[in-house]
Amino acid sequence: MTDDDRAPLARRLEAILLIVDEPQSLVSLATAVGAPVAAVRQAVEGLVEDYDGGTGGPRRGFELREVGGGWRLYVRAEHDDLVSEFVNAQAPSRLSQAALETLAVIAYKQPVTRGQVASIRAVNVDSVVRTLVARGLITEMFQDAETGAIHYGTTDALLTNLGINSLDELPPISPLLEDGADGFDDSMPR
């Protein structure tokens, strides 16, 4: 394969790698661009060398890394602080009160269906659930074989946004709830 033959493959791979948010295996990349795995491996190695400045060009502010059995573009470590400041300076997208309430129900009750969330909140939650899925804060965990209902749970993105490592670090909710004794006087049997 000549350099001219590899260039179009490398450009096609770049186009795919630019938009993926999860590492892609060589087989997945080969399928996406319609090329043999060996040719994709060679093109990926060439891209890594090019981005690292090994082909005479500049060392790029991003790199192509193999992580978790797949390939993905990442910001170089020396630019992490710059990128973090830039992202944090952008107007953060806030969730509505309805989205926050729905997210809390899912976080504490998961796995939970839309119907269960709707009954707890006493409102239709279809659009809110779609928004939370689109933002990557919740995900479809599984579908009930009998009812077909989809059960939802939270994602690692939610943990990252909350600054916690696991759902076990969520504050206990029971101390925040009323005990249900209001309205009963002490003379009534319980």
C-alpha positions as CSV (number, residue, x, y, z in Angstrom):
1,M,0.0,0.0,0.0
2,T,1.5,3.3,-1.0
3,D,1.4,6.6,1.0
4,D,-1.3,7.9,-1.4
5,D,-3.5,4.8,-0.7
6,R,-3.1,5.2,3.1
7,A,-4.0,8.9,3.2
8,P,-7.6,8.5,2.3
9,L,-8.0,5.7,4.9
10,A,-6.3,7.9,7.5
11,R,-8.6,10.8,6.7
12,R,-11.7,8.6,7.0
13,L,-10.4,7.2,10.3
14,E,-9.9,10.7,11.6
15,A,-13.4,11.6,10.7
16,I,-14.8,8.7,12.7
17,L,-12.4,9.2,15.6
18,L,-13.3,12.9,15.8
19,I,-16.9,12.2,16.7
20,V,-16.7,9.1,18.9
21,D,-17.0,9.4,22.6
22,E,-16.0,5.9,23.5
23,P,-12.8,4.1,22.4
24,Q,-13.3,2.1,19.2
25,S,-11.6,-1.3,18.5
26,L,-9.6,-1.8,15.3
27,V,-12.4,-4.2,14.1
28,S,-15.0,-1.5,14.7
29,L,-13.0,1.1,12.9
30,A,-12.3,-1.3,10.1
31,T,-16.0,-2.0,9.7
32,A,-16.8,1.8,9.8
33,V,-14.4,2.6,7.0
34,G,-14.7,-0.6,5.0
35,A,-11.0,-1.5,5.2
36,P,-9.0,-4.6,6.4
37,V,-8.1,-4.6,10.0
38,A,-4.3,-4.7,9.2
39,A,-4.6,-1.6,7.0
40,V,-6.5,0.2,9.8
41,R,-3.9,-0.8,12.3
42,Q,-1.2,0.6,10.1
43,A,-3.2,3.8,9.5
44,V,-3.8,4.3,13.2
45,E,-0.2,3.8,14.0
46,G,0.6,6.4,11.3
47,L,-1.9,8.8,12.9
48,V,-0.3,8.3,16.3
49,E,3.1,9.1,14.9
50,D,1.8,12.1,13.0
51,Y,0.0,13.6,16.0
52,D,3.1,13.0,18.2
53,G,5.2,15.1,15.7
54,G,7.1,12.1,14.5
55,T,6.5,12.7,10.8
56,G,8.2,16.2,10.8
57,G,5.0,18.1,11.6
58,P,4.1,19.8,14.9
59,R,3.2,17.8,18.0
60,R,-0.5,18.3,18.2
61,G,-2.5,19.4,21.3
62,F,-4.4,16.1,21.1
63,E,-3.3,12.5,20.9
64,L,-4.7,9.2,19.6
65,R,-4.5,6.7,22.5
66,E,-5.5,3.1,22.9
67,V,-7.6,2.8,26.0
68,G,-9.7,-0.1,27.1
69,G,-9.1,-2.1,24.0
70,G,-10.0,0.8,21.7
71,W,-8.8,4.0,20.1
72,R,-10.0,7.5,20.8
73,L,-8.7,11.1,20.5
74,Y,-7.8,12.8,23.9
75,V,-6.5,16.2,24.9
76,R,-2.8,15.9,25.8
77,A,-2.2,15.9,29.6
78,E,-0.3,19.2,29.5
79,H,-3.4,20.9,28.2
80,D,-5.9,19.4,30.7
81,D,-5.9,22.6,33.0
82,L,-6.4,24.9,30.0
83,V,-9.3,22.8,28.6
84,S,-10.9,22.4,32.0
85,E,-10.8,26.2,32.6
86,F,-12.3,26.8,29.2
87,V,-15.1,24.3,29.7
88,N,-15.9,25.5,33.2
89,A,-16.0,29.1,31.9
90,Q,-18.8,28.3,29.5
91,A,-22.3,28.9,30.7
92,P,-23.2,25.6,32.5
93,S,-26.3,24.0,31.3
94,R,-28.7,23.8,34.3
95,L,-31.3,21.2,34.9
96,S,-34.9,22.2,35.6
97,Q,-36.5,21.5,38.9
98,A,-38.5,18.7,37.3
99,A,-35.3,17.1,35.9
100,L,-33.6,17.4,39.3
101,E,-36.5,15.8,41.1
102,T,-36.7,13.0,38.5
103,L,-33.0,12.4,38.7
104,A,-33.1,12.2,42.5
105,V,-35.9,9.6,42.3
106,I,-33.9,7.5,39.8
107,A,-30.7,7.8,41.8
108,Y,-32.3,6.6,45.0
109,K,-34.7,4.0,43.6
110,Q,-32.8,2.5,40.7
111,P,-33.4,0.4,38.8
112,V,-36.8,2.1,38.3
113,T,-39.3,2.5,35.4
114,R,-40.7,5.7,34.1
115,G,-44.1,4.6,35.4
116,Q,-42.7,4.2,38.9
117,V,-41.0,7.6,38.8
118,A,-44.2,9.2,37.5
119,S,-46.2,7.6,40.4
120,I,-43.7,8.9,42.9
121,R,-43.7,12.4,41.4
122,A,-47.4,12.4,40.5
123,V,-46.6,13.9,37.0
124,N,-45.7,12.6,33.5
125,V,-41.9,12.3,33.3
126,D,-41.5,11.1,29.7
127,S,-39.9,14.2,28.4
128,V,-37.7,14.7,31.5
129,V,-36.5,11.1,31.2
130,R,-35.6,11.7,27.5
131,T,-33.7,14.8,28.5
132,L,-31.7,13.0,31.2
133,V,-30.9,10.2,28.9
134,A,-29.8,12.7,26.2
135,R,-27.5,14.4,28.7
136,G,-26.0,11.1,29.7
137,L,-27.0,11.3,33.3
138,I,-29.2,8.2,33.2
139,T,-29.3,5.2,31.0
140,E,-31.6,2.3,30.1
141,M,-30.4,-0.6,32.3
142,F,-32.7,-3.4,31.1
143,Q,-36.2,-4.1,29.8
144,D,-38.7,-6.1,31.9
145,A,-39.4,-9.4,30.0
146,E,-43.0,-9.5,31.2
147,T,-44.1,-5.9,30.9
148,G,-41.6,-4.5,28.4
149,A,-41.0,-1.6,30.8
150,I,-37.5,-0.1,30.6
151,H,-35.7,0.3,33.9
152,Y,-33.4,3.3,34.3
153,G,-30.4,3.9,36.4
154,T,-27.8,6.6,36.8
155,T,-24.5,6.8,34.8
156,D,-20.9,7.5,35.8
157,A,-21.4,11.0,34.3
158,L,-23.8,11.8,37.1
159,L,-21.3,10.6,39.7
160,T,-18.6,12.8,38.0
161,N,-20.9,15.8,38.0
162,L,-21.8,15.2,41.7
163,G,-18.1,14.7,42.6
164,I,-18.7,11.3,44.2
165,N,-17.3,7.8,43.4
166,S,-20.4,5.8,44.0
167,L,-24.1,6.1,44.9
168,D,-23.3,4.9,48.4
169,E,-21.9,8.5,48.9
170,L,-25.4,10.0,48.4
171,P,-26.8,11.4,51.6
172,P,-29.3,9.2,53.3
173,I,-32.8,10.4,52.4
174,S,-34.8,9.0,55.3
175,P,-33.8,11.7,57.8
176,L,-35.2,14.3,55.3
177,L,-38.6,12.7,55.1
178,E,-41.4,13.3,57.5
179,D,-42.2,10.3,59.7
180,G,-46.0,10.5,58.9
181,A,-47.0,11.2,62.5
182,D,-48.2,14.7,61.9
183,G,-52.0,15.0,62.4
184,F,-52.2,12.2,64.9
185,D,-52.6,13.0,68.5
186,D,-51.1,10.9,71.2
187,S,-54.4,9.5,72.5
188,M,-55.2,7.7,69.3
189,P,-54.0,4.0,69.0
190,R,-51.2,3.4,66.6
